[in-house]
Amino acid sequence: MSGRPDSDTGPETADSEAAADQDESDDALDESHDPLDEPDGLVDESDDILEDARRARWTAAGTGAALTLAGLAAALLRLTRSAPGLVPAAYAGGAAVCAAAAVLGSRGRTRRALWLLIAGVMVMALGDQFD
């Protein structure tokens, strides 16, 4: 064994390999689907993305509003009973955080809205532990 690998190819072999690679890439380009050829496909994809974003905004805003109303209702119910003052304050604070999440969600900040919704519900749950 001489220790030399067979990686050295002659100029004839290297040229034919490059030509074969070029032919394969040309075939791949011919067979590929160009989305600009069919504008309906491009429009449908962008419409789907817009619809998903719209649905996420509505979901964040709706969930924030529902949790805000639930937190305010729970705060009012706890105020009428003999509960420590921290309990209705926690429910009201959690409701305020959920209201902020609803506003952020309606403006398209759905990731931040999700985290605020989680924080608001956690504040309400913590307040419930003091009851």
N, CA, C and O atoms as a GROMACS GRO file, in nm:
protein
  524
    1MET      N    1   0.084  -0.117   0.000
    1MET     CA    2   0.000   0.000   0.000
    1MET      C    3   0.088   0.124   0.000
    1MET      O    4   0.181   0.136   0.080
    2SER      N    5   0.059   0.211  -0.088
    2SER     CA    6   0.141   0.330  -0.100
    2SER      C    7   0.095   0.441  -0.006
    2SER      O    8   0.172   0.534   0.019
    3GLY      N    9  -0.027   0.435   0.046
    3GLY     CA   10  -0.076   0.536   0.138
    3GLY      C   11  -0.141   0.654   0.069
    3GLY      O   12  -0.189   0.746   0.135
    4ARG      N   13  -0.142   0.653  -0.063
    4ARG     CA   14  -0.206   0.762  -0.136
    4ARG      C   15  -0.350   0.725  -0.166
    4ARG      O   16  -0.378   0.617  -0.217
    5PRO      N   17  -0.442   0.814  -0.134
    5PRO     CA   18  -0.582   0.785  -0.166
    5PRO      C   19  -0.607   0.805  -0.315
    5PRO      O   20  -0.528   0.871  -0.383
    6ASP      N   21  -0.711   0.751  -0.363
    6ASP     CA   22  -0.748   0.764  -0.503
    6ASP      C   23  -0.830   0.890  -0.528
    6ASP      O   24  -0.917   0.891  -0.616
    7SER      N   25  -0.804   0.994  -0.454
    7SER     CA   26  -0.884   1.116  -0.470
    7SER      C   27  -0.838   1.200  -0.587
    7SER      O   28  -0.913   1.286  -0.634
    8ASP      N   29  -0.716   1.176  -0.636
    8ASP     CA   30  -0.670   1.252  -0.752
    8ASP      C   31  -0.735   1.194  -0.876
    8ASP      O   32  -0.716   1.077  -0.910
    9THR      N   33  -0.810   1.276  -0.941
    9THR     CA   34  -0.871   1.232  -1.066
    9THR      C   35  -0.812   1.314  -1.178
    9THR      O   36  -0.773   1.430  -1.161
   10GLY      N   37  -0.808   1.255  -1.287
   10GLY     CA   38  -0.753   1.325  -1.404
   10GLY      C   39  -0.847   1.436  -1.448
   10GLY      O   40  -0.963   1.441  -1.407
   11PRO      N   41  -0.797   1.523  -1.531
   11PRO     CA   42  -0.880   1.634  -1.578
   11PRO      C   43  -1.000   1.587  -1.660
   11PRO      O   44  -1.104   1.654  -1.661
   12GLU      N   45  -0.987   1.475  -1.727
   12GLU     CA   46  -1.099   1.425  -1.806
   12GLU      C   47  -1.213   1.380  -1.716
   12GLU      O   48  -1.329   1.408  -1.745
   13THR      N   49  -1.181   1.311  -1.608
   13THR     CA   50  -1.283   1.262  -1.515
   13THR      C   51  -1.347   1.376  -1.440
   13THR      O   52  -1.469   1.378  -1.423
   14ALA      N   53  -1.268   1.472  -1.397
   14ALA     CA   54  -1.322   1.585  -1.322
   14ALA      C   55  -1.417   1.667  -1.409
   14ALA      O   56  -1.520   1.712  -1.360
   15ASP      N   57  -1.385   1.686  -1.535
   15ASP     CA   58  -1.471   1.762  -1.624
   15ASP      C   59  -1.603   1.689  -1.650
   15ASP      O   60  -1.709   1.752  -1.655
   16SER      N   61  -1.595   1.558  -1.666
   16SER     CA   62  -1.718   1.483  -1.692
   16SER      C   63  -1.808   1.480  -1.568
   16SER      O   64  -1.930   1.482  -1.580
   17GLU      N   65  -1.746   1.475  -1.448
   17GLU     CA   66  -1.825   1.479  -1.325
   17GLU      C   67  -1.893   1.614  -1.308
   17GLU      O   68  -2.009   1.620  -1.268
   18ALA      N   69  -1.823   1.722  -1.338
   18ALA     CA   70  -1.881   1.855  -1.328
   18ALA      C   71  -1.995   1.871  -1.427
   18ALA      O   72  -2.097   1.933  -1.395
   19ALA      N   73  -1.980   1.816  -1.548
   19ALA     CA   74  -2.086   1.825  -1.648
   19ALA      C   75  -2.208   1.745  -1.603
   19ALA      O   76  -2.321   1.789  -1.624
   20ALA      N   77  -2.186   1.628  -1.542
   20ALA     CA   78  -2.297   1.546  -1.494
   20ALA      C   79  -2.371   1.618  -1.380
   20ALA      O   80  -2.494   1.617  -1.374
   21ASP      N   81  -2.294   1.682  -1.291
   21ASP     CA   82  -2.356   1.758  -1.183
   21ASP      C   83  -2.439   1.873  -1.238
   21ASP      O   84  -2.548   1.900  -1.187
   22GLN      N   85  -2.388   1.940  -1.341
   22GLN     CA   86  -2.460   2.053  -1.401
   22GLN      C   87  -2.590   2.005  -1.465
   22GLN      O   88  -2.693   2.071  -1.454
   23ASP      N   89  -2.585   1.888  -1.533
   23ASP     CA   90  -2.705   1.834  -1.596
   23ASP      C   91  -2.810   1.798  -1.492
   23ASP      O   92  -2.929   1.823  -1.512
   24GLU      N   93  -2.766   1.739  -1.380
   24GLU     CA   94  -2.858   1.702  -1.274
   24GLU      C   95  -2.924   1.825  -1.213
   24GLU      O   96  -3.043   1.824  -1.184
   25SER      N   97  -2.847   1.931  -1.192
   25SER     CA   98  -2.904   2.052  -1.133
   25SER      C   99  -3.000   2.120  -1.231
   25SER      O  100  -3.099   2.179  -1.188
   26ASP      N  101  -2.971   2.114  -1.361
   26ASP     CA  102  -3.063   2.169  -1.461
   26ASP      C  103  -3.194   2.092  -1.461
   26ASP      O  104  -3.301   2.151  -1.472
   27ASP      N  105  -3.185   1.957  -1.450
   27ASP     CA  106  -3.306   1.876  -1.445
   27ASP      C  107  -3.388   1.907  -1.321
   27ASP      O  108  -3.511   1.912  -1.326
   28ALA      N  109  -3.320   1.927  -1.210
   28ALA     CA  110  -3.391   1.959  -1.086
   28ALA      C  111  -3.461   2.094  -1.097
   28ALA      O  112  -3.571   2.110  -1.045
   29LEU      N  113  -3.398   2.190  -1.163
   29LEU     CA  114  -3.462   2.320  -1.181
   29LEU      C  115  -3.583   2.310  -1.273
   29LEU      O  116  -3.684   2.377  -1.250
   30ASP      N  117  -3.573   2.227  -1.377
   30ASP     CA  118  -3.684   2.212  -1.469
   30ASP      C  119  -3.803   2.145  -1.402
   30ASP      O  120  -3.918   2.181  -1.429
   31GLU      N  121  -3.778   2.049  -1.314
   31GLU     CA  122  -3.884   1.974  -1.250
   31GLU      C  123  -3.940   2.044  -1.127
   31GLU      O  124  -4.048   2.008  -1.080
   32SER      N  125  -3.870   2.143  -1.075
   32SER     CA  126  -3.917   2.209  -0.953
   32SER      C  127  -4.040   2.292  -0.984
   32SER      O  128  -4.060   2.337  -1.097
   33HIS      N  129  -4.120   2.312  -0.883
   33HIS     CA  130  -4.243   2.388  -0.896
   33HIS      C  131  -4.216   2.532  -0.856
   33HIS      O  132  -4.176   2.560  -0.743
   34ASP      N  133  -4.236   2.623  -0.948
   34ASP     CA  134  -4.213   2.764  -0.921
   34ASP      C  135  -4.344   2.825  -0.873
   34ASP      O  136  -4.441   2.829  -0.950
   35PRO      N  137  -4.351   2.874  -0.748
   35PRO     CA  138  -4.477   2.930  -0.697
   35PRO      C  139  -4.519   3.056  -0.771
   35PRO      O  140  -4.636   3.094  -0.765
   36LEU      N  141  -4.426   3.121  -0.840
   36LEU     CA  142  -4.463   3.242  -0.914
   36LEU      C  143  -4.536   3.210  -1.042
   36LEU      O  144  -4.603   3.297  -1.099
   37ASP      N  145  -4.524   3.086  -1.090
   37ASP     CA  146  -4.597   3.047  -1.209
   37ASP      C  147  -4.747   3.043  -1.182
   37ASP      O  148  -4.827   3.073  -1.270
   38GLU      N  149  -4.784   3.006  -1.060
   38GLU     CA  150  -4.925   2.999  -1.023
   38GLU      C  151  -4.950   3.098  -0.911
   38GLU      O  152  -4.924   3.066  -0.794
   39PRO      N  153  -5.000   3.214  -0.940
   39PRO     CA  154  -5.021   3.314  -0.836
   39PRO      C  155  -5.126   3.271  -0.734
   39PRO      O  156  -5.126   3.320  -0.621
   40ASP      N  157  -5.217   3.180  -0.772
   40ASP     CA  158  -5.318   3.136  -0.677
   40ASP      C  159  -5.255   3.061  -0.560
   40ASP      O  160  -5.299   3.077  -0.447
   41GLY      N  161  -5.153   2.980  -0.586
   41GLY     CA  162  -5.086   2.906  -0.480
   41GLY      C  163  -5.017   3.000  -0.383
   41GLY      O  164  -5.019   2.976  -0.262
   42LEU      N  165  -4.956   3.104  -0.433
   42LEU     CA  166  -4.888   3.201  -0.349
   42LEU      C  167  -4.988   3.279  -0.265
   42LEU      O  168  -4.963   3.305  -0.148
   43VAL      N  169  -5.099   3.317  -0.325
   43VAL     CA  170  -5.201   3.393  -0.254
   43VAL      C  171  -5.264   3.307  -0.146
   43VAL      O  172  -5.289   3.356  -0.036
   44ASP      N  173  -5.290   3.181  -0.175
   44ASP     CA  174  -5.350   3.092  -0.075
   44ASP      C  175  -5.259   3.076   0.046
   44ASP      O  176  -5.306   3.075   0.159
   45GLU      N  177  -5.128   3.064   0.021
   45GLU     CA  178  -5.035   3.046   0.132
   45GLU      C  179  -5.029   3.172   0.219
   45GLU      O  180  -5.029   3.162   0.341
   46SER      N  181  -5.026   3.287   0.158
   46SER     CA  182  -5.021   3.410   0.237
   46SER      C  183  -5.154   3.434   0.307
   46SER      O  184  -5.156   3.490   0.417
   47ASP      N  185  -5.265   3.394   0.246
   47ASP     CA  186  -5.394   3.406   0.312
   47ASP      C  187  -5.402   3.316   0.434
   47ASP      O  188  -5.460   3.353   0.536
   48ASP      N  189  -5.343   3.196   0.424
   48ASP     CA  190  -5.341   3.105   0.538
   48ASP      C  191  -5.260   3.163   0.653
   48ASP      O  192  -5.300   3.150   0.769
   49ILE      N  193  -5.149   3.225   0.622
   49ILE     CA  194  -5.066   3.286   0.726
   49ILE      C  195  -5.140   3.400   0.792
   49ILE      O  196  -5.138   3.414   0.914
   50LEU      N  197  -5.205   3.483   0.711
   50LEU     CA  198  -5.282   3.594   0.768
   50LEU      C  199  -5.398   3.544   0.851
   50LEU      O  200  -5.430   3.602   0.955
   51GLU      N  201  -5.462   3.438   0.806
   51GLU     CA  202  -5.575   3.383   0.881
   51GLU      C  203  -5.528   3.326   1.015
   51GLU      O  204  -5.596   3.341   1.116
   52ASP      N  205  -5.413   3.260   1.015
   52ASP     CA  206  -5.358   3.207   1.141
   52ASP      C  207  -5.326   3.320   1.238
   52ASP      O  208  -5.353   3.309   1.357
   53ALA      N  209  -5.268   3.427   1.187
   53ALA     CA  210  -5.236   3.541   1.273
   53ALA      C  211  -5.362   3.606   1.328
   53ALA      O  212  -5.368   3.643   1.445
   54ARG      N  213  -5.463   3.618   1.243
   54ARG     CA  214  -5.590   3.677   1.287
   54ARG      C  215  -5.655   3.590   1.394
   54ARG      O  216  -5.708   3.641   1.493
   55ARG      N  217  -5.651   3.458   1.374
   55ARG     CA  218  -5.709   3.366   1.471
   55ARG      C  219  -5.634   3.373   1.604
   55ARG      O  220  -5.696   3.366   1.710
   56ALA      N  221  -5.502   3.386   1.599
   56ALA     CA  222  -5.424   3.397   1.723
   56ALA      C  223  -5.457   3.525   1.797
   56ALA      O  224  -5.466   3.525   1.920
   57ARG      N  225  -5.475   3.636   1.724
   57ARG     CA  226  -5.512   3.762   1.789
   57ARG      C  227  -5.648   3.752   1.856
   57ARG      O  228  -5.666   3.794   1.970
   58TRP      N  229  -5.745   3.696   1.784
   58TRP     CA  230  -5.878   3.682   1.841
   58TRP      C  231  -5.878   3.588   1.962
   58TRP      O  232  -5.948   3.612   2.061
   59THR      N  233  -5.802   3.482   1.954
   59THR     CA  234  -5.795   3.387   2.066
   59THR      C  235  -5.734   3.453   2.189
   59THR      O  236  -5.786   3.438   2.299
   60ALA      N  237  -5.625   3.525   2.170
   60ALA     CA  238  -5.560   3.592   2.284
   60ALA      C  239  -5.650   3.698   2.344
   60ALA      O  240  -5.661   3.710   2.466
   61ALA      N  241  -5.715   3.776   2.258
   61ALA     CA  242  -5.803   3.882   2.308
   61ALA      C  243  -5.926   3.823   2.377
   61ALA      O  244  -5.967   3.872   2.482
   62GLY      N  245  -5.984   3.720   2.318
   62GLY     CA  246  -6.103   3.658   2.378
   62GLY      C  247  -6.073   3.589   2.510
   62GLY      O  248  -6.150   3.601   2.605
   63THR      N  249  -5.963   3.517   2.515
   63THR     CA  250  -5.926   3.449   2.638
   63THR      C  251  -5.894   3.549   2.748
   63THR      O  252  -5.932   3.530   2.863
   64GLY      N  253  -5.823   3.656   2.712
   64GLY     CA  254  -5.792   3.761   2.809
   64GLY      C  255  -5.917   3.827   2.863
   64GLY      O  256  -5.928   3.853   2.983
   65ALA      N  257  -6.013   3.854   2.775
   65ALA     CA  258  -6.138   3.916   2.819
   65ALA      C  259  -6.218   3.821   2.910
   65ALA      O  260  -6.273   3.864   3.011
   66ALA      N  261  -6.223   3.694   2.873
   66ALA     CA  262  -6.298   3.597   2.954
   66ALA      C  263  -6.234   3.581   3.092
   66ALA      O  264  -6.304   3.577   3.193
   67LEU      N  265  -6.101   3.573   3.097
   67LEU     CA  266  -6.035   3.558   3.227
   67LEU      C  267  -6.045   3.687   3.309
   67LEU      O  268  -6.049   3.682   3.432
   68THR      N  269  -6.049   3.801   3.242
   68THR     CA  270  -6.068   3.927   3.314
   68THR      C  271  -6.205   3.929   3.380
   68THR      O  272  -6.216   3.964   3.498
   69LEU      N  273  -6.308   3.893   3.305
   69LEU     CA  274  -6.443   3.891   3.362
   69LEU      C  275  -6.454   3.789   3.476
   69LEU      O  276  -6.518   3.816   3.577
   70ALA      N  277  -6.392   3.673   3.459
   70ALA     CA  278  -6.396   3.572   3.565
   70ALA      C  279  -6.323   3.621   3.690
   70ALA      O  280  -6.370   3.599   3.802
   71GLY      N  281  -6.210   3.686   3.672
   71GLY     CA  282  -6.136   3.739   3.787
   71GLY      C  283  -6.211   3.849   3.859
   71GLY      O  284  -6.212   3.853   3.982
   72LEU      N  285  -6.275   3.937   3.783
   72LEU     CA  286  -6.354   4.044   3.846
   72LEU      C  287  -6.476   3.989   3.918
   72LEU      O  288  -6.511   4.035   4.027
   73ALA      N  289  -6.541   3.890   3.859
   73ALA     CA  290  -6.655   3.827   3.925
   73ALA      C  291  -6.612   3.758   4.054
   73ALA      O  292  -6.680   3.767   4.156
   74ALA      N  293  -6.500   3.689   4.050
   74ALA     CA  294  -6.451   3.622   4.171
   74ALA      C  295  -6.412   3.725   4.276
   74ALA      O  296  -6.435   3.702   4.395
   75ALA      N  297  -6.353   3.837   4.236
   75ALA     CA  298  -6.316   3.942   4.332
   75ALA      C  299  -6.440   4.000   4.397
   75ALA      O  300  -6.440   4.024   4.518
   76LEU      N  301  -6.545   4.023   4.318
   76LEU     CA  302  -6.669   4.076   4.376
   76LEU      C  303  -6.734   3.976   4.470
   76LEU      O  304  -6.787   4.015   4.574
   77LEU      N  305  -6.732   3.848   4.434
   77LEU     CA  306  -6.790   3.746   4.522
   77LEU      C  307  -6.711   3.735   4.653
   77LEU      O  308  -6.770   3.716   4.759
   78ARG      N  309  -6.580   3.747   4.646
   78ARG     CA  310  -6.497   3.738   4.766
   78ARG      C  311  -6.513   3.862   4.853
   78ARG      O  312  -6.495   3.856   4.975
   79LEU      N  313  -6.546   3.975   4.792
   79LEU     CA  314  -6.568   4.096   4.872
   79LEU      C  315  -6.694   4.086   4.956
   79LEU      O  316  -6.698   4.139   5.067
   80THR      N  317  -6.796   4.018   4.906
   80THR     CA  318  -6.923   4.007   4.979
   80THR      C  319  -6.913   3.907   5.093
   80THR      O  320  -6.992   3.914   5.188
   81ARG      N  321  -6.820   3.815   5.088
   81ARG     CA  322  -6.802   3.717   5.194
   81ARG      C  323  -6.698   3.765   5.294
   81ARG      O  324  -6.634   3.869   5.275
   82SER      N  325  -6.684   3.691   5.398
   82SER     CA  326  -6.583   3.726   5.498
   82SER      C  327  -6.450   3.660   5.463
   82SER      O  328  -6.413   3.558   5.521
   83ALA      N  329  -6.381   3.719   5.369
   83ALA     CA  330  -6.251   3.668   5.326
   83ALA      C  331  -6.147   3.776   5.356
   83ALA      O  332  -6.180   3.894   5.358
   84PRO      N  333  -6.024   3.735   5.377
   84PRO     CA  334  -5.919   3.836   5.398
   84PRO      C  335  -5.911   3.930   5.277
   84PRO      O  336  -5.945   3.891   5.165
   85GLY      N  337  -5.867   4.051   5.300
   85GLY     CA  338  -5.862   4.150   5.193
   85GLY      C  339  -5.765   4.116   5.081
   85GLY      O  340  -5.776   4.167   4.970
   86LEU      N  341  -5.670   4.029   5.111
   86LEU     CA  342  -5.573   3.990   5.010
   86LEU      C  343  -5.636   3.905   4.898
   86LEU      O  344  -5.590   3.907   4.784
   87VAL      N  345  -5.741   3.832   4.932
   87VAL     CA  346  -5.802   3.743   4.833
   87VAL      C  347  -5.869   3.821   4.720
   87VAL      O  348  -5.837   3.797   4.603
   88PRO      N  349  -5.961   3.916   4.751
   88PRO     CA  350  -6.019   3.991   4.638
   88PRO      C  351  -5.917   4.077   4.565
   88PRO      O  352  -5.930   4.100   4.444
   89ALA      N  353  -5.815   4.123   4.637
   89ALA     CA  354  -5.710   4.203   4.572
   89ALA      C  355  -5.631   4.117   4.474
   89ALA      O  356  -5.594   4.165   4.366
   90ALA      N  357  -5.606   3.992   4.509
   90ALA     CA  358  -5.534   3.902   4.418
   90ALA      C  359  -5.617   3.873   4.294
   90ALA      O  360  -5.565   3.872   4.182
   91TYR      N  361  -5.747   3.849   4.313
   91TYR     CA  362  -5.833   3.824   4.198
   91TYR      C  363  -5.840   3.948   4.108
   91TYR      O  364  -5.833   3.937   3.985
   92ALA      N  365  -5.852   4.065   4.168
   92ALA     CA  366  -5.859   4.188   4.089
   92ALA      C  367  -5.725   4.214   4.018
   92ALA      O  368  -5.723   4.257   3.903
   93GLY      N  369  -5.615   4.189   4.088
   93GLY     CA  370  -5.483   4.206   4.024
   93GLY      C  371  -5.462   4.110   3.909
   93GLY      O  372  -5.411   4.149   3.804
   94GLY      N  373  -5.501   3.985   3.928
   94GLY     CA  374  -5.493   3.887   3.820
   94GLY      C  375  -5.582   3.925   3.703
   94GLY      O  376  -5.545   3.905   3.587
   95ALA      N  377  -5.700   3.980   3.734
   95ALA     CA  378  -5.789   4.025   3.628
   95ALA      C  379  -5.728   4.141   3.551
   95ALA      O  380  -5.743   4.150   3.429
   96ALA      N  381  -5.659   4.230   3.620
   96ALA     CA  382  -5.593   4.343   3.553
   96ALA      C  383  -5.482   4.293   3.460
   96ALA      O  384  -5.465   4.345   3.350
   97VAL      N  385  -5.407   4.194   3.506
   97VAL     CA  386  -5.301   4.138   3.421
   97VAL      C  387  -5.362   4.071   3.298
   97VAL      O  388  -5.309   4.082   3.188
   98CYS      N  389  -5.474   4.001   3.317
   98CYS     CA  390  -5.541   3.937   3.203
   98CYS      C  391  -5.600   4.041   3.107
   98CYS      O  392  -5.603   4.019   2.986
   99ALA      N  393  -5.645   4.154   3.160
   99ALA     CA  394  -5.695   4.261   3.073
   99ALA      C  395  -5.581   4.318   2.988
   99ALA      O  396  -5.599   4.346   2.870
  100ALA      N  397  -5.464   4.334   3.050
  100ALA     CA  398  -5.348   4.380   2.973
  100ALA      C  399  -5.311   4.278   2.866
  100ALA      O  400  -5.271   4.315   2.755
  101ALA      N  401  -5.325   4.151   2.898
  101ALA     CA  402  -5.298   4.046   2.799
  101ALA      C  403  -5.397   4.052   2.684
  101ALA      O  404  -5.360   4.029   2.569
  102ALA      N  405  -5.522   4.083   2.714
  102ALA     CA  406  -5.623   4.095   2.609
  102ALA      C  407  -5.589   4.210   2.514
  102ALA      O  408  -5.604   4.198   2.393
  103VAL      N  409  -5.542   4.321   2.571
  103VAL     CA  410  -5.503   4.435   2.487
  103VAL      C  411  -5.383   4.400   2.401
  103VAL      O  412  -5.380   4.430   2.282
  104LEU      N  413  -5.283   4.338   2.461
  104LEU     CA  414  -5.165   4.299   2.383
  104LEU      C  415  -5.200   4.198   2.275
  104LEU      O  416  -5.149   4.205   2.163
  105GLY      N  417  -5.288   4.105   2.308
  105GLY     CA  418  -5.328   4.004   2.211
  105GLY      C  419  -5.402   4.065   2.093
  105GLY      O  420  -5.384   4.021   1.979
  106SER      N  421  -5.485   4.165   2.119
  106SER     CA  422  -5.558   4.228   2.010
  106SER      C  423  -5.465   4.309   1.919
  106SER      O  424  -5.498   4.334   1.803
  107ARG      N  425  -5.350   4.351   1.972
  107ARG     CA  426  -5.253   4.426   1.892
  107ARG      C  427  -5.152   4.335   1.824
  107ARG      O  428  -5.061   4.384   1.756
  108GLY      N  429  -5.165   4.205   1.840
  108GLY     CA  430  -5.078   4.111   1.770
  108GLY      C  431  -4.961   4.059   1.853
  108GLY      O  432  -4.882   3.980   1.802
  109ARG      N  433  -4.948   4.099   1.975
  109ARG     CA  434  -4.840   4.050   2.062
  109ARG      C  435  -4.888   3.926   2.136
  109ARG      O  436  -4.903   3.926   2.258
  110THR      N  437  -4.913   3.820   2.060
  110THR     CA  438  -4.978   3.703   2.117
  110THR      C  439  -4.887   3.624   2.210
  110THR      O  440  -4.936   3.564   2.306
  111ARG      N  441  -4.757   3.622   2.186
  111ARG     CA  442  -4.667   3.550   2.275
  111ARG      C  443  -4.662   3.615   2.413
  111ARG      O  444  -4.671   3.548   2.516
  112ARG      N  445  -4.648   3.746   2.413
  112ARG     CA  446  -4.648   3.818   2.541
  112ARG      C  447  -4.783   3.806   2.610
  112ARG      O  448  -4.791   3.796   2.732
  113ALA      N  449  -4.889   3.808   2.531
  113ALA     CA  450  -5.022   3.794   2.587
  113ALA      C  451  -5.039   3.658   2.654
  113ALA      O  452  -5.099   3.649   2.761
  114LEU      N  453  -4.986   3.555   2.594
  114LEU     CA  454  -4.995   3.421   2.654
  114LEU      C  455  -4.926   3.418   2.789
  114LEU      O  456  -4.981   3.364   2.885
  115TRP      N  457  -4.807   3.476   2.796
  115TRP     CA  458  -4.734   3.474   2.923
  115TRP      C  459  -4.805   3.560   3.028
  115TRP      O  460  -4.804   3.526   3.147
  116LEU      N  461  -4.865   3.670   2.986
  116LEU     CA  462  -4.941   3.750   3.082
  116LEU      C  463  -5.067   3.677   3.129
  116LEU      O  464  -5.105   3.689   3.245
  117LEU      N  465  -5.130   3.603   3.040
  117LEU     CA  466  -5.246   3.524   3.082
  117LEU      C  467  -5.206   3.420   3.186
  117LEU      O  468  -5.277   3.399   3.284
  118ILE      N  469  -5.094   3.356   3.162
  118ILE     CA  470  -5.046   3.257   3.260
  118ILE      C  471  -5.016   3.324   3.393
  118ILE      O  472  -5.053   3.272   3.498
  119ALA      N  473  -4.950   3.439   3.389
  119ALA     CA  474  -4.917   3.511   3.513
  119ALA      C  475  -5.044   3.556   3.584
  119ALA      O  476  -5.051   3.547   3.706
  120GLY      N  477  -5.142   3.605   3.511
  120GLY     CA  478  -5.267   3.650   3.573
  120GLY      C  479  -5.342   3.538   3.642
  120GLY      O  480  -5.393   3.554   3.753
  121VAL      N  481  -5.349   3.424   3.577
  121VAL     CA  482  -5.417   3.309   3.637
  121VAL      C  483  -5.339   3.260   3.759
  121VAL      O  484  -5.399   3.217   3.858
  122MET      N  485  -5.206   3.266   3.753
  122MET     CA  486  -5.127   3.225   3.869
  122MET      C  487  -5.149   3.319   3.988
  122MET      O  488  -5.153   3.274   4.102
  123VAL      N  489  -5.164   3.448   3.961
  123VAL     CA  490  -5.191   3.544   4.069
  123VAL      C  491  -5.327   3.514   4.131
  123VAL      O  492  -5.342   3.517   4.253
  124MET      N  493  -5.426   3.485   4.046
  124MET     CA  494  -5.558   3.451   4.098
  124MET      C  495  -5.555   3.322   4.180
  124MET      O  496  -5.619   3.313   4.284
  125ALA      N  497  -5.481   3.223   4.134
  125ALA     CA  498  -5.471   3.097   4.207
  125ALA      C  499  -5.398   3.117   4.339
  125ALA      O  500  -5.434   3.057   4.440
  126LEU      N  501  -5.297   3.201   4.338
  126LEU     CA  502  -5.227   3.231   4.464
  126LEU      C  503  -5.319   3.300   4.562
  126LEU      O  504  -5.318   3.270   4.682
  127GLY      N  505  -5.399   3.395   4.513
  127GLY     CA  506  -5.496   3.461   4.600
  127GLY      C  507  -5.599   3.365   4.655
  127GLY      O  508  -5.644   3.380   4.768
  128ASP      N  509  -5.635   3.266   4.577
  128ASP     CA  510  -5.732   3.167   4.625
  128ASP      C  511  -5.674   3.082   4.738
  128ASP      O  512  -5.748   3.031   4.821
  129GLN      N  513  -5.544   3.067   4.742
  129GLN     CA  514  -5.481   2.989   4.848
  129GLN      C  515  -5.491   3.057   4.984
  129GLN      O  516  -5.484   2.991   5.088
  130PHE      N  517  -5.508   3.189   4.984
  130PHE     CA  518  -5.520   3.262   5.110
  130PHE      C  519  -5.661   3.256   5.167
  130PHE      O  520  -5.683   3.303   5.279
  131ASP      N  521  -5.755   3.202   5.096
  131ASP     CA  522  -5.894   3.195   5.142
  131ASP      C  523  -5.914   3.078   5.234
  131ASP      O  524  -6.025   3.057   5.283
   0.00000   0.00000   0.00000
